Every structure is written in C-alpha cells, then in structure tokens.
Amino acid sequence: MKLTYLFLFLLFISLTSFSQQFTLSGTITDGQGEALPGAGIYVSGYQMATVSGNDGKFSLRLKPGNYDLLVQLIGFTTLNKNIVIADKSISINLTLKESFTQLAEVTIKPDPNREHYINMFKDFFIGTTPNAKQCKLINPNVLLVDYDKDESVLTVKTNQFLIIENRALGYNIKYLLNLFQFDSKSHIIYYEGFPYYEDLKGTSRQKKSWGKKRLTAYLGSPQHFFKSLYQGSATEQGFVINKMILQPNMNRPPDSLIQANIKRLTKKKLNMEKSFYFAKDDSLTYWMRKKNLPAEIAILNRANILQDTLVKTVNSSIKKINFTDKLFIAYTKEKENPLFSNSIGLSIPRPMDMGDDQISTVTLQISPVYFYENGGIYNTRSMLFAGYWAWEKIADSVPMDYLPPLP
C-alpha cells in the first residue's frame, strides 16, 4: 500500500533575520496597463491575503522567505507569482490576462459517472478521517474531471478556487488545484496546488473546539515532523526514526520465470481439460502462489537514526535529508485512530511493543528531500508516504503559518 500524502506547498524560507518583517507592495493591472481594483492577493498555504485598492495597489507585511502569491479577479486568468523576501522591502507590478473562458458560460458535459469520480476524489483528496466527514465541497462544479480507463488514472483540475468548508477545524480552504491524480493500479495519489485558509465564523465554544482539533491535526503530521527535524527536536517532540530495510524475497523466483510457467501451464491445462480448475497441489497452483509472494521482505532496524546523521544543512534557510530503503517513523504522543487501525491494508505492521503509536513510512523518490523551517517540502514528488500520513489528507491540514499554543 503506497498512498502518497504530500503537503505540496513550495513555500516559505526562513532567513537569518527571521523576526523582521518587510513590505511587499505592488500594482495589479490589465493588459492595457489599466489599474485593476478588487483583485484578491493570497499567500498560498497561509492565512495572509489582501485586496488591491481603486488604484490597483496592494501591500503585505511578510517575514523573510520564499512565497507563492496567487492573484485572482473575476474575468481574468488566475496569476501565480513566486516571490523571495530577503533583507529588504520590494515592489512588483503584476499583469492579469483576460479570461474569455471564465467570462463565457461554462458548460460541463453530462457524464453519468461524474458523481462517482467526485466521490473518489473526495476520499483521496479530502480524506476519510473523522474530520473529513465534516468537510463539504461548496462548489464541486469547478472540478474538471477525467478518468483514463486504459491507464486507470483519475485526474482532477480546477481553473478557479475549489472551496472546502471544514467544520471540524474551522477553516474555509480555497484551493486552486493544478493537478490531482489517483492511479488505481499503483494506488499512488499525487496532488499539487495553491491553498488559502480562512477562519470560519463561530461561537467562542466552537473556536475552542476548533483550536483543540487543529492542534491534534498538526501534532504528528509531516509538517510537524519536518519542522521539528529542522529544529533538531524531533526526538523530544515524540518522533522515533528507524530504518526499514528492503531485501529481495529469496523464496520468490524472478517475474519472467513465474510468468513463463503460468503461461505454459495455463495453455496446457486448457488444451487437456474442458473445465478449468485449480487443484490443491498441481504445478499451476504452485506458480500462482509464487506470484502472490511479495517481491521484497521488509526488515525493521530498531537502532534509532540520529537527527544529526540524517539531516544536513544546505544553507541558512534550507536543510535536506537523504536515505536508502525506507524511513519508519513512529509518533509516540498520540495513538492511531481506531478507524485507521481497523482499516484493511492501511496500518503498517510493527513490533508488539510499539502498541498503537502512529506509524508512517517514507520512501524516497527523488533525492535529496529539501525542506524549510516551517515544515514545508520543496520538491513535491520527492517522497511517498504510507501508513498514518497517507490516511490524513486535506481535512487534517493546517496553514503553514500555524503556531501551536504555548503550554
């Protein structure tokens, strides 16, 4: 089981003057240079946004870092602009292109399977956790859905914000989805885009409940893990890192040999018998059993991986990790939700003494993995998550500028 759970925020670099703030200012214009008032300027992955004034001007106060700005105005194509704030304030001019597609009436071709595909998307993008059950797609009509039957791949995109109301954590998530893909053959999920978080209005009682659930969602998450790894405090914050070593299964012959024997014996059996069946001890059954054996055997090395061995500093704002086999990560300060542990094929096998700790594994796809101080990952395709991190998705995410309350 390999379900990718990537928080795909190409965001935030904290630099040496972390406590300082600088002004990002600019002007939003159209193709003729005319000022555009009322354009929304969002900082992707955060809770920071503003609106351009009557003169098209805007300003934001930002700490040093690497940000993705998203500029949106009805009738214009959404603009994404990467901005680096270093040691001074900067000013930029942004030009929006008119979108005739958005101005025209959008017609969605009837698809009898559309609702089914959207439900698949909700399960694999928003999730199936208790928090996910309290999420609602406000405008599913913006979803551009395609299913490739030959490749068994579900693809979903949007050209405007998909709005997700999360009543569990108290957020409205506006998500410009560049790409979502679910490959039903490999069971790999990949998605990337630009989220923006807004607080829902609620009573003081609701806000207190949301605060508790936000903290629970953050603790033990990949964002929490990489943030604590950057700080060198992963062990103190409850993470135990081991290595899961993958070795070839010596009891499983090569695929070419297995397939050749199955093909030969199947043909022979069909020629000899009118009715096709499997006998308990015949040769075809033997090779089918060999086919069902895992190609690799996972062996858990219980020696803890030291953070200063795993983590290397690239510069003052970026660190990296590189490893072989898989990382086996246990979060010891929270137990697995029974809905997860009782799900077939999701939970990661573990030694008995680990009990119900939250277990996830990380497989390296592209090395190394670069990450920032706030837990953001630079390369969106660098890792595959399985286990608990694969189960919790958008419904259990918090903004990149989320700060846990002080104890």
C-alpha positions, -999 to 999 in steps of 0.1 A, spaced: 0 0 0 16 33 -11 -7 63 -8 11 95 -13 3 121 13 22 151 3 17 186 16 27 202 -17 35 237 -6 65 252 -24 66 279 2 85 298 30 121 301 35 131 315 69 162 336 66 187 350 91 165 380 101 135 358 109 120 382 134 120 411 109 92 420 85 93 437 52 68 452 29 58 435 -4 39 462 -24 28 463 -60 2 472 -86 -23 450 -104 -30 460 -140 -46 445 -171 -30 441 -205 -35 477 -214 -19 489 -182 -52 499 -165 -53 495 -127 -75 466 -115 -92 473 -82 -107 445 -61 -82 418 -71 -75 392 -43 -39 386 -35 -34 354 -15 -3 339 1 -6 303 -8 -7 279 22 -11 307 47 -38 328 62 -25 360 47 -43 379 20 -52 414 8 -72 432 -19 -60 458 -44 -73 493 -40 -90 516 -65 -56 524 -79 -47 487 -82 -21 489 -55 -16 464 -26 8 457 2 16 429 25 39 426 55 60 394 53 89 379 71 119 369 50 110 339 30 100 323 -3 63 327 -11 38 318 -38 14 347 -44 -19 339 -61 -38 368 -77 -74 363 -87 -101 386 -102 -133 375 -119 -129 377 -157 -91 372 -156 -68 342 -155 -55 335 -121 -19 345 -118 8 327 -97 40 346 -88 69 333 -67 84 360 -45 115 359 -24 118 383 5 154 385 17 166 416 36 146 445 22 111 455 11 103 450 -26 78 463 -51 64 444 -81 39 450 -109 16 422 -119 -4 420 -151 -36 399 -153 -47 384 -186 -84 385 -195 -100 351 -194 -127 346 -221 -133 311 -207 -143 325 -173 -164 352 -189 -183 328 -210 -208 303 -196 -190 271 -186 -208 240 -198 -199 207 -182 -206 177 -205 -230 152 -190 -211 123 -175 -231 95 -158 -200 86 -138 -191 121 -127 -206 118 -92 -188 85 -87 -155 101 -97 -161 132 -75 -167 108 -45 -134 91 -53 -117 125 -54 -132 135 -21 -120 103 -4 -84 106 -18 -80 144 -16 -100 154 14 -97 120 32 -118 95 51 -109 106 87 -135 118 112 -125 154 103 -131 146 66 -167 136 74 -173 172 85 -159 187 52 -181 199 23 -173 208 -12 -191 242 -17 -186 244 -55 -180 209 -70 -190 223 -104 -155 238 -108 -139 204 -108 -126 193 -142 -127 155 -140 -112 130 -164 -108 92 -160 -85 73 -183 -99 38 -184 -69 24 -203 -45 36 -177 -69 35 -147 -60 71 -137 -83 96 -123 -73 133 -130 -89 163 -115 -81 200 -120 -96 234 -114 -92 268 -131 -106 286 -101 -108 281 -64 -124 250 -51 -139 259 -18 -138 233 10 -157 241 42 -140 222 71 -164 224 100 -141 201 120 -111 225 121 -130 258 115 -115 266 81 -127 276 47 -100 263 23 -98 279 -11 -77 255 -32 -66 262 -68 -59 227 -78 -32 224 -105 -33 186 -106 -47 157 -87 -41 121 -99 -50 88 -85 -35 57 -102 -57 28 -92 -30 3 -104 -2 16 -82 -25 31 -56 -4 63 -57 -20 97 -51 -4 129 -62 -17 164 -59 -3 200 -61 -19 234 -60 -23 266 -40 -44 265 -9 -55 295 12 -70 292 46 -97 314 61 -112 311 96 -148 302 98 -170 324 120 -181 306 151 -190 310 188 -164 310 215 -173 274 222 -168 264 186 -135 283 184 -122 265 215 -132 231 199 -115 241 166 -84 251 185 -81 217 201 -87 198 169 -62 220 149 -35 211 175 -44 174 172 -42 176 134 -8 194 135 8 171 161 24 141 144 18 154 109 46 156 82 45 194 88 52 189 125 79 162 118 99 182 93 96 214 114 109 196 144 136 179 123 147 213 111 149 224 147 167 193 158 140 185 183 122 155 166 130 131 194 119 155 221 87 161 203 78 124 202 92 111 169 112 79 167 130 73 134 141 38 124 152 23 91 131 -3 73 154 -23 51 141 -39 19 156 -72 8 147 -94 -22 125 -123 -12 146 -153 -19 115 -176 -19 101 -157 -49 115 -166 -84 120 -138 -110 89 -124 -126 99 -137 -160 102 -172 -148 69 -170 -129 50 -156 -159 66 -181 -183 55 -211 -162 20 -197 -156 15 -191 -193 28 -226 -202 8 -245 -176 -24 -225 -183 -22 -233 -220 -15 -269 -213 -44 -271 -188 -69 -255 -213 -58 -280 -240 -63 -310 -218 -95 -301 -199 -128 -287 -209 -134 -272 -174 -106 -251 -159 -99 -255 -122 -71 -253 -97 -60 -285 -79 -46 -281 -44 -11 -293 -53 -8 -290 -91 20 -271 -108 -1 -242 -118 -12 -236 -83 24 -237 -71 34 -209 -95 3 -188 -87 14 -190 -51 49 -179 -60 34 -150 -79 15 -138 -49 46 -137 -27 60 -102 -20 90 -93 -42 107 -78 -12 108 -85 25 109 -56 49 132 -58 80 130 -32 107 162 -20 121 154 -9 157 185 13 160 173 49 162 185 71 134 202 102 149 190 135 136 224 150 130 232 119 109 200 122 88 198 160 84 223 181 66 223 219 63 222 233 28 223 270 37 209 293 63 173 286 52 172 251 38 181 216 51 179 182 34 177 145 41 188 116 20 185 79 28 182 44 14 154 19 19 125 34 39 122 56 70 100 40 96 86 69 117 66 64 149 48 93 167 46 83 203 25 110 218 -8 101 200 -24 68 193 -38 57 160 -75 64 154 -95 31 156 -110 39 122 -75 38 108 -61 8 127 -92 -13 118 -90 -5 81 -77 -34 60 -43 -27 43 -36 8 58 -19 2 91 19 -5 89 30 -38 106 51 -30 137 67 -48 167 43 -55 195 60 -31 219 50 -1 197 14 -7 206 -9 18 189 16 45 181 10 64 148 33 47 123 42 60 89 68 51 63 86 74 38 100 61 5 124 83 -13 115 90 -49 139 119 -58 169 127 -37 176 146 -16 145 160 1 148 197 7 127 213 35 122 246 53 119 258 89 81 257 89 80 221 77 73 228 40 88 205 14 104 219 -17 102 191 -42 66 179 -45 74 145 -59 104 137 -36 86 112 -13 59 86 -10 41 84 24 23 53 36 6 45 69 -9 72 90 5 101 69 -12 86 39 -45 84 57 -47 121 68 -52 145 39 -66 180 33 -92 176 60 -65 173 86 -42 200 73 -35 234 89 -19 265 74 19 267 71 19 297 95 0 277 121 16 280 156 7 256 183 -4 273 215 22 277 242 18 251 270 
